[in-house]
Amino acid sequence: MKRFLSTLTTIVVFALSLPHLSVAQDAEKKEQKGYVFTPVKEIPHTPVANQFRSGTCWSFSGQALLEAEILRIKGKSVDLSEMFVVRNAYSEKARKYVRLQGNLNMAAGGGFSDVMMVAANFGLMPEQAYSGLVIGEEKHVHGEMDEVFKAYTDAVIKNKNRKLTPVWHKGFEALLDTYLGTVPQNFQWEGKTYDPISFAKEMAVKPEEYIELTSYTHHHFYQPFAIEIPDNWMWSLCYNLPMDELMQVLDNAIDKGYTVAWAADVSEKGFSWKNGLAVVPEEERADLSGTEKERWEALTPAERQKSIYSFEQVVPEKKITQKMRQETFDNYETTDDHGMLIVGTATDQKGNKFYKVKNSWGTEDHLYKGYLYASVPYVQLKTISIMVHRDAIPKALQKKLNL
């Protein structure tokens, strides 16, 4: 009798546990839905920052590159001031905008070369010395500021006398002081006194050693050219490489321990910040067969699109060519939307290679706490340009570029 009761108890306990097992299994399946990434390599870098409501991704990503370089060179983690760069770049942009009588993009955007220009000519500052937060906001909100700067410089250009007053730029500097704060001449860092120039020297970063590269066929390969995007107000030069060699530079940089500043288009359906993912799905599913193929062909076009861009499963991606890169750029399908920092590589559950990317949209309520994973096809197709230390470029390519 005791044995019977013991057996009965075991059966009852097992039966009662079945629903819980089912729930646990369902939860496990739900957790595994979508892309699952396994780290391959990650380069040391500083924490994710937040540009918030400002169009200054170029400064955040450019400074993130320099911060990672300071880590590599000096072993120090430094939080650099993005707004010190924004302020000086805006000041120089205003001069050029007025000189060109308004025929320039007078807006918040910029490029990696802006960061290097400021570092070379004005120096660098730590965030603690110049945050740019002086208008009562806890985070960067630049809408009004950008509009005011544009209106002011337009007013200078439209002066009826057609003669510039000698104080117009002082007025612009006063606006910069109002919205971003006055730059201190000296500041303390780790118990020593610095100015921006001496601080930049202390960081041991040499702006002239950073090279920007791209890949387009409307200019000769292995030659520099000013890439034709509105935010390139400096008309800075990018070295032009075939797509495969551009990717070779990127992979060599990561392999050798260098991060890579990445300017890219993020306006595509395949870019999902919510899912921390950037892919270029192949919309014609030639990989399917049998029952799966029949189900796919039975879907409406809208249902197929929803399935492809649900990001609930790993999807095949397009094979990218140089011609595709050029066509999407020429047709405004690839635009200069955003600057980020590539900090490593990973693979998905099917072994596909991805690049781990540090963004500047904060970490709150985000799947990967401010990071995203970009596939090789996405980087091939949607990269506008990259910036790396010259030593990250393979020697053979340095020779081709006459570096």
C-alpha positions in Angstrom: 0.0 0.0 0.0 2.8 2.4 0.9 4.5 1.6 -2.4 1.2 2.3 -4.3 0.8 5.6 -2.5 4.4 6.6 -3.2 3.9 5.8 -6.9 0.6 7.7 -7.0 2.2 10.7 -5.4 5.0 10.7 -7.9 2.5 10.6 -10.8 0.4 13.4 -9.4 3.5 15.6 -8.8 4.7 14.9 -12.3 1.3 15.7 -13.8 1.1 18.9 -11.8 4.5 20.0 -13.1 3.6 19.5 -16.8 2.0 22.9 -17.2 5.0 24.6 -15.6 7.4 22.7 -17.8 5.3 23.7 -20.8 5.4 27.4 -19.7 9.2 27.2 -19.2 9.7 25.6 -22.6 7.5 28.2 -24.2 9.4 31.0 -22.5 12.7 29.5 -23.7 11.4 29.3 -27.3 10.2 32.9 -27.0 13.6 34.0 -25.7 15.3 32.3 -28.7 13.0 34.0 -31.2 14.9 36.3 -33.6 18.6 36.9 -33.9 21.0 35.5 -31.2 24.5 36.9 -31.3 27.8 35.3 -30.1 30.7 37.7 -29.5 33.8 37.1 -31.6 36.0 40.1 -30.8 35.4 43.4 -29.0 37.9 46.4 -28.9 38.1 48.3 -25.6 36.1 51.5 -25.8 34.2 54.0 -23.5 30.6 53.8 -22.4 27.6 54.6 -24.6 26.7 58.3 -24.6 23.4 60.1 -25.5 23.2 62.9 -28.1 19.4 63.1 -27.3 17.6 65.7 -29.4 20.7 67.1 -31.2 22.0 66.4 -34.7 25.5 65.9 -33.4 26.1 62.2 -34.0 29.2 63.0 -36.0 30.8 64.6 -32.9 29.7 61.8 -30.6 31.0 59.1 -32.9 34.2 61.0 -33.7 34.9 61.6 -30.1 34.1 57.9 -29.3 36.8 57.0 -31.8 39.3 59.3 -30.1 38.3 58.0 -26.7 39.0 54.5 -27.9 42.3 55.6 -29.3 43.3 57.2 -26.0 42.5 53.9 -24.3 44.6 52.1 -26.9 47.5 54.5 -26.7 47.6 55.6 -23.1 45.4 53.0 -21.3 43.2 55.8 -19.9 39.4 56.1 -20.1 38.5 59.7 -20.8 35.1 61.2 -21.4 35.7 63.9 -24.0 33.5 66.9 -24.5 31.4 66.5 -27.7 30.0 70.1 -27.4 33.5 71.6 -27.4 33.8 70.1 -30.9 30.3 71.1 -31.9 30.9 74.7 -30.8 34.2 75.2 -32.7 32.9 73.4 -35.8 29.8 75.6 -35.8 31.9 78.7 -35.5 34.1 77.8 -38.5 31.0 76.7 -40.5 29.4 80.1 -39.9 32.5 81.8 -41.4 32.3 79.6 -44.5 28.5 79.9 -44.9 28.7 83.7 -44.9 31.7 83.7 -47.2 29.8 81.5 -49.7 26.7 83.8 -49.4 24.6 81.0 -48.0 25.5 78.3 -50.5 26.4 75.8 -47.9 24.6 73.6 -45.4 24.3 75.7 -42.3 22.8 73.0 -40.0 23.7 70.7 -37.1 25.3 68.0 -39.3 29.0 67.4 -39.8 31.6 64.6 -40.3 34.5 62.9 -38.7 36.8 65.3 -40.3 35.2 68.1 -38.2 36.3 66.4 -35.1 39.9 66.0 -36.3 39.9 69.7 -37.5 38.9 70.9 -34.1 41.4 68.6 -32.3 44.2 69.9 -34.5 43.3 73.6 -34.3 41.5 74.1 -31.1 42.4 71.1 -29.0 40.2 68.8 -26.8 38.4 69.1 -23.5 37.0 66.6 -21.0 33.3 66.5 -20.6 33.6 67.6 -16.9 35.2 70.9 -18.1 32.6 71.7 -20.9 29.3 69.9 -21.1 27.5 72.3 -23.3 24.4 72.1 -21.0 23.7 75.6 -19.9 20.0 76.3 -20.9 18.4 74.3 -18.1 18.2 71.0 -19.9 19.7 67.8 -18.5 20.3 66.4 -22.0 21.1 68.0 -25.3 18.2 69.8 -27.0 19.3 71.8 -30.0 16.3 72.5 -32.2 16.0 76.2 -31.2 19.7 76.7 -31.2 20.1 75.3 -34.8 17.3 77.5 -36.1 18.7 80.6 -34.4 22.2 80.0 -35.8 20.8 79.6 -39.3 18.6 82.7 -39.0 21.5 84.9 -37.7 23.9 84.0 -40.5 21.2 84.5 -43.1 20.5 87.9 -41.7 24.2 88.7 -42.0 24.2 87.6 -45.6 21.1 89.6 -46.4 22.5 92.9 -45.1 21.2 95.6 -47.6 24.5 97.4 -47.5 26.2 94.3 -48.9 29.0 94.9 -46.6 29.7 92.8 -43.6 30.0 94.5 -40.2 33.3 93.7 -38.5 31.5 92.3 -35.5 29.2 89.8 -37.0 31.3 86.8 -36.0 31.6 88.2 -32.5 27.8 88.1 -32.4 27.8 84.5 -33.5 30.3 83.6 -30.8 28.0 85.3 -28.3 25.2 83.0 -29.4 27.4 80.0 -29.0 28.2 81.2 -25.4 24.5 81.6 -24.7 23.4 78.2 -25.9 26.5 76.1 -25.1 28.4 78.1 -22.5 31.6 80.0 -22.4 34.7 77.9 -23.0 37.1 78.0 -20.0 40.6 79.0 -20.8 42.0 76.5 -18.3 40.6 73.6 -16.4 41.7 70.9 -14.0 42.1 67.2 -14.9 43.6 64.6 -12.6 45.1 67.3 -10.4 46.8 69.3 -13.2 45.9 72.5 -15.1 45.4 72.3 -18.8 44.1 74.4 -21.7 42.5 72.7 -24.7 45.7 72.5 -26.7 47.8 71.1 -23.9 45.1 68.6 -23.0 45.0 67.4 -26.6 48.8 66.9 -26.5 48.5 65.0 -23.2 46.0 62.6 -24.8 48.7 61.8 -27.4 46.2 61.8 -30.3 47.5 63.1 -33.6 44.6 64.1 -35.9 46.7 63.9 -39.1 47.1 60.1 -38.6 43.4 59.4 -39.1 42.2 58.6 -42.6 38.7 58.7 -44.0 37.8 56.2 -46.7 34.9 55.4 -49.0 34.0 53.4 -52.1 32.2 54.9 -55.1 32.8 54.6 -58.9 32.1 58.1 -59.9 35.6 59.0 -58.8 38.9 57.2 -59.5 39.9 54.5 -57.0 43.0 55.1 -54.8 42.5 58.8 -55.1 41.0 61.2 -52.5 37.9 63.3 -53.3 35.4 65.4 -51.4 32.4 63.2 -51.0 29.2 64.9 -52.2 27.0 65.0 -49.1 25.4 68.1 -47.6 27.1 67.6 -44.2 30.5 67.7 -45.7 30.7 71.5 -45.4 34.5 71.3 -45.0 34.8 69.6 -48.3 37.1 67.2 -46.6 38.7 64.4 -48.6 37.9 60.6 -48.5 40.2 58.1 -50.1 38.4 55.9 -52.6 38.8 52.2 -52.5 36.9 49.3 -54.2 34.2 47.9 -51.9 36.1 44.7 -51.1 39.2 46.6 -50.1 37.2 49.0 -48.0 35.9 46.0 -46.1 39.4 44.7 -45.9 40.4 47.8 -44.1 37.5 47.5 -41.7 38.3 43.9 -40.9 42.0 44.5 -40.5 41.3 47.4 -38.1 39.1 45.2 -35.9 41.6 42.3 -36.1 44.5 44.6 -35.1 42.6 46.2 -32.2 41.4 49.5 -33.7 37.8 50.8 -33.5 36.3 52.3 -36.7 34.1 55.4 -37.0 31.2 54.5 -39.3 29.0 57.0 -41.3 26.0 55.2 -42.6 22.4 55.3 -43.8 20.0 54.2 -41.0 16.7 55.1 -42.8 16.2 51.6 -44.3 13.5 49.1 -43.3 16.3 46.7 -42.5 17.6 49.1 -39.8 15.7 48.4 -36.6 16.9 50.2 -33.5 14.2 48.5 -31.4 15.7 45.1 -32.4 19.3 46.4 -32.3 19.8 45.1 -35.9 20.8 46.3 -39.4 20.3 43.8 -42.3 19.6 43.8 -46.0 17.0 41.0 -46.5 16.7 39.2 -49.8 13.1 39.7 -50.5 12.9 37.0 -53.2 13.1 33.8 -51.1 14.9 31.5 -53.5 16.2 29.5 -50.5 12.8 27.9 -49.8 11.5 24.6 -51.1 8.7 22.2 -50.5 6.0 23.1 -48.0 7.9 26.3 -46.9 8.0 27.5 -50.5 4.3 26.8 -50.9 3.4 28.8 -47.7 5.6 31.7 -48.8 4.1 31.9 -52.3 0.6 31.8 -50.8 1.3 35.1 -48.8 0.3 38.5 -50.2 3.1 41.0 -50.9 2.2 42.9 -47.7 2.3 39.7 -45.7 5.7 38.8 -47.2 7.1 42.2 -46.3 5.8 41.9 -42.7 7.4 38.5 -42.4 10.7 39.6 -43.8 11.0 42.7 -41.6 9.6 41.2 -38.4 13.1 40.2 -37.4 11.7 37.1 -35.7 14.1 34.8 -37.6 17.4 35.0 -39.4 16.7 35.9 -43.0 18.9 35.4 -46.1 20.5 38.7 -47.2 21.3 40.3 -50.6 24.7 39.8 -52.2 26.0 43.4 -52.5 28.0 44.6 -55.5 29.9 47.8 -56.3 27.2 48.7 -58.8 24.5 48.4 -56.1 26.5 50.7 -53.8 26.8 53.3 -56.6 23.1 53.1 -57.7 21.7 53.6 -54.2 24.0 56.6 -53.6 23.2 58.2 -56.9 19.5 57.7 -56.4 19.5 59.1 -52.8 18.6 55.7 -51.4 21.8 55.7 -49.4 22.0 59.0 -47.5 24.3 60.3 -44.8 22.1 59.8 -41.8 24.2 58.9 -38.8 27.7 58.4 -37.4 28.5 55.5 -35.0 31.5 53.5 -33.9 32.2 49.9 -34.9 33.8 48.2 -31.8 33.9 44.5 -32.7 32.4 41.5 -34.4 29.9 38.7 -33.6 28.1 35.9 -35.3 24.4 35.0 -35.3 23.1 31.5 -34.7 23.6 30.5 -38.3 27.2 31.7 -38.3 26.7 34.9 -40.3 29.2 37.7 -39.4 28.0 40.9 -37.9 29.7 44.1 -36.7 29.0 45.3 -33.2 28.3 49.0 -33.3 28.3 51.6 -30.4 25.5 54.1 -31.0 24.9 57.5 -29.3 21.2 57.2 -28.5 21.5 56.3 -24.9 21.0 52.9 -23.2 17.6 53.1 -21.6 15.0 50.5 -22.5 17.1 49.1 -25.3 17.7 45.5 -26.1 21.5 45.8 -26.3 21.9 48.8 -24.0 22.9 51.2 -26.7 24.6 48.8 -29.2 23.4 47.3 -32.4 24.6 44.5 -34.8 25.1 45.3 -38.5 25.4 42.6 -41.0 28.2 42.5 -43.6 25.8 43.2 -46.5 24.4 46.2 -44.6 27.8 47.6 -44.0 28.8 46.9 -47.7 25.7 48.7 -49.1 24.9 51.5 -46.6 28.4 52.7 -45.6 29.0 56.3 -46.6 32.5 56.4 -45.2 34.7 55.1 -42.4 37.6 56.7 -40.5 40.5 54.7 -39.0 44.0 55.3 -37.7 46.4 55.0 -40.7 48.1 52.0 -39.0 44.9 50.1 -39.2 45.1 50.1 -43.1 47.0 47.1 -44.5 50.4 48.1 -45.8 49.6 47.0 -49.3 46.6 49.4 -49.4 48.6 52.2 -47.8 51.0 51.9 -50.7 48.2 52.0 -53.2 46.9 55.2 -51.5 50.3 56.8 -51.3 50.0 57.2 -47.5 
